Amino acid sequence: MPPKLPTATRLFYRFLGLHSFLIGLFPFFIPVFLWRLGYGLSEISSFIALTGVGFVLTLWLWDRAHKTLPLNFIIAASFLIEITLLALVFLEDQPGFLFLFALANGAYNCFFWITQRALFYETLDDTNTGKRFGNFQVVVVIVIKMGVLFGGLLLDKAGYLSVFLISALIGLLGLASFFLMSKPMELPAALRADPPLGLRELLRFQDAYGSRPVFFLDGPFLFLESYFWMISLFLLAHESFWKLGILVILLGLTFSALFYLIKNRIDHMPTRRIYRIAVTGYCLSWLMRATVDNRLGLGWLFATLVLITFCTSFFRLAFNKRFFDLAKHTSAHRYLFLKSYYSQTAIALGFGAGAAWLHMTGSSGNHALQMSYLAAAILTPLYFLYRQVGK
């Protein structure tokens, strides 16, 4: 019999640590790398939309492949896809590059995030989702920042080839370490037994917690955080990968101590009040993003960036606690898949429409970024639609 998961936590953090470092080395820099190559916001929005399409298509395959393939084969595949994503960068001056790169980015995101959520879910019980997610977030922050430090330095000082070679070596070692395990690992029996999600079930999904509209809402917000905001920080760092890496690391170090204290207490706090505070802070973070530019004094600028980082991370902690609590009390892993299908579809549709609007209006640069942040601030209160178990 393949071993089940009392080793779930150890396997989860091994998988998470390797991929988080690899993400820091290059995928973290994808939006600003494309910006440096000369792509504008409309083209980057198209890239994000196609990433959503790639994610949905790959999730359809993942949802069927995991029924028969051992878990370690699926994890090994995630490293192979990551290496493929990195290799495609060498085609950046070829026709169709952005299309292929986006689809591969979506495939990698799917294999990383879906596998990670499936593993993380198995480490939870009904009383520790906040603490567990907080621990997960702290580990991700620390390991990604280590990757960002090296990735930013290498991109500025040695070029992309050095990043590719190091990433490919780590990826191959990770692939081999999981693929060549003496005993194959299996996903939990309940996950393997569930039939794949079909189109009819996806279209009919609705619950009493406001999940469907919030899933739609959350997808575009994730890429506003990770792509558009990263471009804003890149502009503040005078378009230097190295300076961007240092800025992100300083922000992470500054807010991490307070965040560490909060994540250990969130499971014992009044969850409804905490969630309301988190959504309010998240709304304010988008308003603050719209005001950030190089004209602010250095001290005020750094304090604002720290506050934005903290409000965003605190919201993600509160939101994901509610999300995983609801998964535990509803359809378990199927709830996780539903979230991804809805969020990624919204990413494809939302950023596809945004790309068309940016192209037609000719909007670009800081003004377009600031308008996006103001729109996000207006839409953020819709997160209040998401209700907790028993409320």
C-alpha positions, -999 to 999 in steps of 0.1 A, spaced: 0 0 0 13 35 -8 19 56 23 -9 79 33 -3 112 48 8 114 84 37 127 62 13 153 47 29 183 64 65 173 56 56 166 20 37 198 17 66 220 30 91 202 8 70 208 -23 62 244 -12 98 253 -4 113 242 -37 86 258 -58 85 290 -37 123 295 -43 119 288 -80 90 313 -82 112 340 -65 140 333 -90 119 342 -121 81 338 -123 78 365 -96 95 389 -121 74 379 -151 52 411 -152 82 434 -149 103 413 -173 76 417 -199 75 454 -192 113 456 -196 109 438 -230 86 467 -241 52 452 -236 25 477 -225 -3 472 -200 -28 462 -228 -4 434 -239 3 424 -203 -34 423 -197 -38 400 -227 -10 378 -212 -29 376 -179 -62 367 -197 -44 339 -216 -28 327 -184 -64 323 -170 -73 303 -201 -42 281 -197 -51 275 -160 -87 264 -168 -76 240 -196 -49 225 -174 -72 222 -144 -96 201 -166 -66 178 -173 -54 178 -137 -88 169 -124 -87 138 -145 -50 129 -143 -49 128 -105 -74 99 -104 -49 75 -118 -14 91 -115 5 89 -82 9 121 -63 47 122 -68 43 120 -106 20 150 -105 45 169 -84 73 159 -107 52 172 -137 49 206 -119 87 209 -121 88 199 -157 62 225 -166 81 252 -147 113 243 -167 93 245 -199 79 279 -189 115 292 -184 127 277 -216 100 296 -236 116 329 -226 143 322 -252 117 326 -279 107 361 -268 115 376 -302 95 350 -321 59 353 -333 34 338 -309 58 340 -279 33 359 -257 5 334 -264 26 303 -257 43 319 -227 9 328 -212 -6 293 -217 25 277 -201 23 302 -172 -13 292 -167 -4 255 -167 24 261 -142 1 281 -119 -24 253 -121 -1 225 -112 15 245 -84 -16 260 -68 -40 231 -72 -14 206 -59 -4 229 -31 -40 234 -20 -47 197 -21 -17 190 1 -24 220 24 -60 209 29 -49 176 42 -29 193 70 -59 211 84 -85 204 111 -115 224 122 -96 246 147 -63 256 130 -70 269 95 -59 305 104 -27 294 121 -19 268 94 -25 293 66 -4 319 85 25 294 88 21 286 51 22 323 42 52 330 64 71 302 48 62 313 13 72 349 21 106 339 35 115 314 7 102 335 -21 121 365 -8 153 344 -8 146 335 -45 138 372 -53 171 383 -38 191 360 -60 168 363 -90 169 401 -90 206 402 -87 212 377 -114 188 393 -139 205 427 -134 241 416 -132 244 383 -152 213 381 -174 185 357 -179 206 327 -189 221 325 -154 186 325 -139 175 298 -163 204 275 -156 201 277 -118 163 273 -120 165 244 -144 190 226 -122 168 231 -91 138 221 -111 155 189 -123 166 180 -88 131 185 -75 116 165 -104 140 136 -97 135 137 -59 97 132 -63 96 110 -95 122 85 -82 106 80 -48 109 43 -37 72 43 -27 47 62 -48 26 87 -29 -12 90 -34 -35 118 -29 -62 112 -3 -88 86 -12 -117 110 -9 -101 133 -35 -94 104 -59 -129 90 -55 -146 123 -64 -157 123 -100 -142 152 -121 -162 184 -122 -184 187 -152 -197 218 -170 -233 213 -157 -221 212 -121 -199 243 -126 -228 262 -141 -253 252 -114 -230 258 -85 -245 281 -58 -245 281 -21 -257 301 9 -223 317 16 -219 340 -15 -191 318 -28 -198 321 -65 -198 359 -69 -168 362 -46 -149 335 -65 -155 356 -97 -144 387 -79 -112 373 -64 -96 361 -96 -88 396 -111 -78 409 -77 -51 383 -74 -34 395 -106 -39 431 -98 -19 423 -66 8 402 -83 12 418 -117 -1 454 -119 12 463 -84 45 447 -91 49 469 -122 41 499 -99 69 488 -75 92 483 -105 87 519 -116 93 531 -80 126 510 -81 136 528 -113 131 497 -134 158 477 -117 153 440 -109 178 442 -81 163 473 -65 128 458 -68 140 427 -51 155 447 -22 124 468 -19 101 437 -17 124 420 9 125 452 31 87 453 29 84 417 39 108 420 68 91 451 82 56 437 84 64 400 91 69 403 129 34 418 135 19 394 110 34 365 128 17 375 160 -16 379 144 -16 346 125 -11 327 158 -42 343 173 -67 346 144 -83 312 151 -93 325 185 -105 360 174 -141 369 165 -141 358 129 -168 380 116 -152 412 130 -118 402 118 -130 396 83 -148 430 83 -116 447 94 -96 428 69 -119 438 39 -119 474 51 -81 475 53 -79 458 18 -101 485 4 -79 512 19 -48 495 5 -61 500 -31 -68 536 -24 -33 540 -11 -19 523 -41 -36 549 -63 -17 577 -44 18 561 -45 44 577 -67 80 590 -66 69 625 -55 62 613 -20 89 617 6 110 586 12 99 580 47 62 585 39 65 564 8 81 534 27 55 536 55 27 536 29 42 506 11 45 487 44 9 495 53 -3 483 18 17 451 22 3 444 57 -33 452 48 -31 429 17 -15 400 37 -39 404 66 -68 403 42 -55 372 24 -51 355 58 -87 363 68 -101 355 34 -83 322 31 -93 312 67 -129 316 57 -123 299 24 -107 267 39 -132 267 68 -160 266 42 -142 239 22 -141 218 53 -178 222 59 -191 219 23 -177 199 -5 -140 197 5 -116 194 -25 -145 201 -49 -149 235 -33 -112 242 -40 -117 233 -77 -148 254 -80 -129 284 -67 -102 279 -93 -126 274 -122 -146 305 -114 -116 328 -105 -96 318 -135 -125 323 -158 -130 357 -144 -93 365 -149 -97 355 -186 -128 376 -191 -119 405 -169 -83 411 -182 -94 403 -217 -119 431 -215 -93 453 -198 -68 447 -226 -94 457 -252 -102 489 -232 -66 498 -227 -59 493 -264 -89 513 -276 -82 542 -252 -44 542 -254 -42 543 -216 -8 532 -202 17 538 -175 10 552 -140 -24 567 -150 -38 534 -161 -24 516 -131 -40 542 -107 -73 539 -125 -72 502 -120 -65 506 -83 -94 530 -78 -117 505 -96 -104 478 -73 -112 500 -42 -148 505 -55 -153 468 -60 -136 455 -28 -167 459 -5 -182 431 -26 -161 407 -5 -186 413 23 -209 390 3 -187 361 15 -204 346 46 -189 323 72 -201 289 83 -233 292 105 -239 328 97 
